[in-house]
């Protein structure tokens, strides 16, 4: 299964590659911002709002796997279950990286044991293939 439905973007925004690339970049930046927000707080209301925002954006571009994880994070936050939220973060980051990879975006999401820096995300000069966490393990697995 693909990370998102590029055809849905074309249907919504037209078949102009430059426009589609801008939308992909904006979506990825939003996903990275949400990942940072969630990692940086234990405030479950903030987590639920951030996950809800990404759930909607993911649905709009047809990123079904990321939408499902965002929805699960939102549900866990609303149920006051921080352990489940934290348990979903690796899958959450993995799906964000899959979006970047499919879009051909240079990206970084570093998953570390330190919750405050669990999701330092986004554009840099490395490809998704170069990404590893602090222990040298592929952050997408």
C-alpha atoms as a printed R data frame, in Angstrom:
    type eleno elety resid chain resno      x      y       z
1   ATOM     1    CA   UNK     A     1  0.000  0.000   0.000
2   ATOM     2    CA   UNK     A     2  1.306  3.449  -0.872
3   ATOM     3    CA   UNK     A     3  1.811  6.080   1.819
4   ATOM     4    CA   UNK     A     4 -0.724  8.388   0.155
5   ATOM     5    CA   UNK     A     5 -2.824  8.669  -2.989
6   ATOM     6    CA   UNK     A     6 -1.021 11.005  -5.371
7   ATOM     7    CA   UNK     A     7 -3.966 10.668  -7.750
8   ATOM     8    CA   UNK     A     8 -6.169 12.298  -5.123
9   ATOM     9    CA   UNK     A     9 -3.825 15.298  -5.069
10  ATOM    10    CA   UNK     A    10 -3.994 15.539  -8.857
11  ATOM    11    CA   UNK     A    11 -7.781 15.299  -8.701
12  ATOM    12    CA   UNK     A    12 -7.978 18.079  -6.096
13  ATOM    13    CA   UNK     A    13 -5.247 20.422  -7.344
14  ATOM    14    CA   UNK     A    14 -4.692 19.582 -11.016
15  ATOM    15    CA   UNK     A    15 -1.923 17.792 -12.836
16  ATOM    16    CA   UNK     A    16  0.692 20.534 -12.471
17  ATOM    17    CA   UNK     A    17  3.795 18.863 -10.975
18  ATOM    18    CA   UNK     A    18  4.943 22.089  -9.296
19  ATOM    19    CA   UNK     A    19  1.600 22.556  -7.543
20  ATOM    20    CA   UNK     A    20  1.479 18.929  -6.426
21  ATOM    21    CA   UNK     A    21  5.051 19.223  -5.110
22  ATOM    22    CA   UNK     A    22  4.089 22.282  -3.049
23  ATOM    23    CA   UNK     A    23  1.096 20.443  -1.567
24  ATOM    24    CA   UNK     A    24  3.252 17.408  -0.747
25  ATOM    25    CA   UNK     A    25  5.837 19.648   0.959
26  ATOM    26    CA   UNK     A    26  3.161 21.523   2.930
27  ATOM    27    CA   UNK     A    27  1.579 18.267   4.047
28  ATOM    28    CA   UNK     A    28  4.945 16.867   5.109
29  ATOM    29    CA   UNK     A    29  5.789 20.064   7.023
30  ATOM    30    CA   UNK     A    30  2.425 19.839   8.813
31  ATOM    31    CA   UNK     A    31  3.046 16.192   9.694
32  ATOM    32    CA   UNK     A    32  6.484 17.062  11.066
33  ATOM    33    CA   UNK     A    33  5.078 19.923  13.113
34  ATOM    34    CA   UNK     A    34  2.450 17.588  14.591
35  ATOM    35    CA   UNK     A    35  5.080 14.942  15.390
36  ATOM    36    CA   UNK     A    36  7.184 17.552  17.214
37  ATOM    37    CA   UNK     A    37  4.137 18.861  19.086
38  ATOM    38    CA   UNK     A    38  3.133 15.403  20.266
39  ATOM    39    CA   UNK     A    39  6.665 14.433  21.302
40  ATOM    40    CA   UNK     A    40  7.247 17.656  23.223
41  ATOM    41    CA   UNK     A    41  4.272 17.479  25.565
42  ATOM    42    CA   UNK     A    42  2.388 15.281  27.956
43  ATOM    43    CA   UNK     A    43 -0.699 17.492  27.712
44  ATOM    44    CA   UNK     A    44 -3.246 15.072  26.315
45  ATOM    45    CA   UNK     A    45 -5.580 17.823  25.070
46  ATOM    46    CA   UNK     A    46 -2.729 19.298  23.009
47  ATOM    47    CA   UNK     A    47 -1.854 15.836  21.692
48  ATOM    48    CA   UNK     A    48 -5.478 15.123  20.754
49  ATOM    49    CA   UNK     A    49 -5.810 18.441  18.883
50  ATOM    50    CA   UNK     A    50 -2.532 17.915  17.004
51  ATOM    51    CA   UNK     A    51 -3.433 14.349  16.039
52  ATOM    52    CA   UNK     A    52 -6.897 15.495  14.930
53  ATOM    53    CA   UNK     A    53 -5.338 18.144  12.682
54  ATOM    54    CA   UNK     A    54 -3.100 15.551  11.024
55  ATOM    55    CA   UNK     A    55 -5.963 13.058  10.763
56  ATOM    56    CA   UNK     A    56 -7.910 15.556   8.663
57  ATOM    57    CA   UNK     A    57 -4.962 16.532   6.483
58  ATOM    58    CA   UNK     A    58 -4.064 12.871   5.941
59  ATOM    59    CA   UNK     A    59 -7.599 12.065   4.882
60  ATOM    60    CA   UNK     A    60 -7.580 14.923   2.403
61  ATOM    61    CA   UNK     A    61 -4.535 13.602   0.516
62  ATOM    62    CA   UNK     A    62 -5.435  9.944   0.847
63  ATOM    63    CA   UNK     A    63 -2.720  9.028   3.362
64  ATOM    64    CA   UNK     A    64 -4.855  6.263   4.873
65  ATOM    65    CA   UNK     A    65 -2.169  4.558   7.020
66  ATOM    66    CA   UNK     A    66 -1.092  7.875   8.577
67  ATOM    67    CA   UNK     A    67 -4.721  8.908   9.052
68  ATOM    68    CA   UNK     A    68 -5.419  5.665  10.941
69  ATOM    69    CA   UNK     A    69 -2.439  6.162  13.245
70  ATOM    70    CA   UNK     A    70 -3.321  9.822  13.836
71  ATOM    71    CA   UNK     A    71 -6.854  8.723  14.701
72  ATOM    72    CA   UNK     A    72 -5.497  6.105  17.149
73  ATOM    73    CA   UNK     A    73 -3.261  8.738  18.784
74  ATOM    74    CA   UNK     A    74 -6.227 11.099  19.060
75  ATOM    75    CA   UNK     A    75 -8.412  8.380  20.629
76  ATOM    76    CA   UNK     A    76 -5.675  7.432  23.110
77  ATOM    77    CA   UNK     A    77 -5.140 11.054  24.086
78  ATOM    78    CA   UNK     A    78 -8.866 11.598  24.591
79  ATOM    79    CA   UNK     A    79 -8.920  8.449  26.760
80  ATOM    80    CA   UNK     A    80 -6.065  9.921  28.859
81  ATOM    81    CA   UNK     A    81 -3.756  7.080  27.823
82  ATOM    82    CA   UNK     A    82 -0.312  8.641  27.411
83  ATOM    83    CA   UNK     A    83  1.386  5.227  27.357
84  ATOM    84    CA   UNK     A    84 -0.545  4.260  24.220
85  ATOM    85    CA   UNK     A    85  0.210  7.632  22.620
86  ATOM    86    CA   UNK     A    86  3.929  7.089  23.228
87  ATOM    87    CA   UNK     A    87  3.650  3.506  22.019
88  ATOM    88    CA   UNK     A    88  2.244  4.689  18.679
89  ATOM    89    CA   UNK     A    89  4.935  7.285  18.027
90  ATOM    90    CA   UNK     A    90  7.341  4.977  16.193
91  ATOM    91    CA   UNK     A    91  4.592  3.885  13.764
92  ATOM    92    CA   UNK     A    92  3.521  7.517  13.448
93  ATOM    93    CA   UNK     A    93  7.060  8.585  12.493
94  ATOM    94    CA   UNK     A    94  7.396  5.622  10.138
95  ATOM    95    CA   UNK     A    95  4.320  6.695   8.173
96  ATOM    96    CA   UNK     A    96  5.507 10.298   7.972
97  ATOM    97    CA   UNK     A    97  8.787  9.014   6.519
98  ATOM    98    CA   UNK     A    98  6.878  6.875   4.023
99  ATOM    99    CA   UNK     A    99  5.047 10.001   2.821
100 ATOM   100    CA   UNK     A   100  8.370 11.818   2.417
101 ATOM   101    CA   UNK     A   101  9.884  8.856   0.612
102 ATOM   102    CA   UNK     A   102  6.958  8.525  -1.803
103 ATOM   103    CA   UNK     A   103  7.017 12.280  -2.486
104 ATOM   104    CA   UNK     A   104 10.782 12.215  -3.037
105 ATOM   105    CA   UNK     A   105 11.372 14.704  -0.240
106 ATOM   106    CA   UNK     A   106 14.614 14.870   1.717
107 ATOM   107    CA   UNK     A   107 13.566 14.268   5.282
108 ATOM   108    CA   UNK     A   108 14.640 13.450   8.784
109 ATOM   109    CA   UNK     A   109 12.738 12.192  11.752
110 ATOM   110    CA   UNK     A   110 15.043 11.132  14.530
111 ATOM   111    CA   UNK     A   111 13.508  8.770  17.051
112 ATOM   112    CA   UNK     A   112 15.427  8.803  20.304
113 ATOM   113    CA   UNK     A   113 14.715  7.546  23.796
114 ATOM   114    CA   UNK     A   114 14.364 11.157  24.994
115 ATOM   115    CA   UNK     A   115 10.685 12.108  24.657
116 ATOM   116    CA   UNK     A   116 11.481 15.819  24.313
117 ATOM   117    CA   UNK     A   117 13.502 15.174  21.162
118 ATOM   118    CA   UNK     A   118 11.558 12.170  19.903
119 ATOM   119    CA   UNK     A   119 10.546 13.886  16.707
120 ATOM   120    CA   UNK     A   120 12.947 16.430  15.378
121 ATOM   121    CA   UNK     A   121 11.689 16.438  11.900
122 ATOM   122    CA   UNK     A   122 11.955 17.495   8.493
123 ATOM   123    CA   UNK     A   123 13.841 18.805   5.596
124 ATOM   124    CA   UNK     A   124 17.557 18.453   5.479
125 ATOM   125    CA   UNK     A   125 20.036 17.300   2.863
126 ATOM   126    CA   UNK     A   126 19.809 13.591   3.578
127 ATOM   127    CA   UNK     A   127 17.473 11.205   1.883
128 ATOM   128    CA   UNK     A   128 15.002  9.054   3.755
129 ATOM   129    CA   UNK     A   129 17.283  6.095   3.057
130 ATOM   130    CA   UNK     A   130 19.999  7.670   5.255
131 ATOM   131    CA   UNK     A   131 17.862  7.905   8.357
132 ATOM   132    CA   UNK     A   132 18.682  6.048  11.531
133 ATOM   133    CA   UNK     A   133 17.873  6.625  15.165
134 ATOM   134    CA   UNK     A   134 20.378  7.172  17.936
135 ATOM   135    CA   UNK     A   135 21.042  3.443  18.191
136 ATOM   136    CA   UNK     A   136 21.747  3.043  14.479
137 ATOM   137    CA   UNK     A   137 18.396  1.383  13.789
138 ATOM   138    CA   UNK     A   138 16.321  2.386  10.776
139 ATOM   139    CA   UNK     A   139 13.709  4.803  12.172
140 ATOM   140    CA   UNK     A   140 11.177  3.571   9.608
141 ATOM   141    CA   UNK     A   141 10.934  0.051  11.048
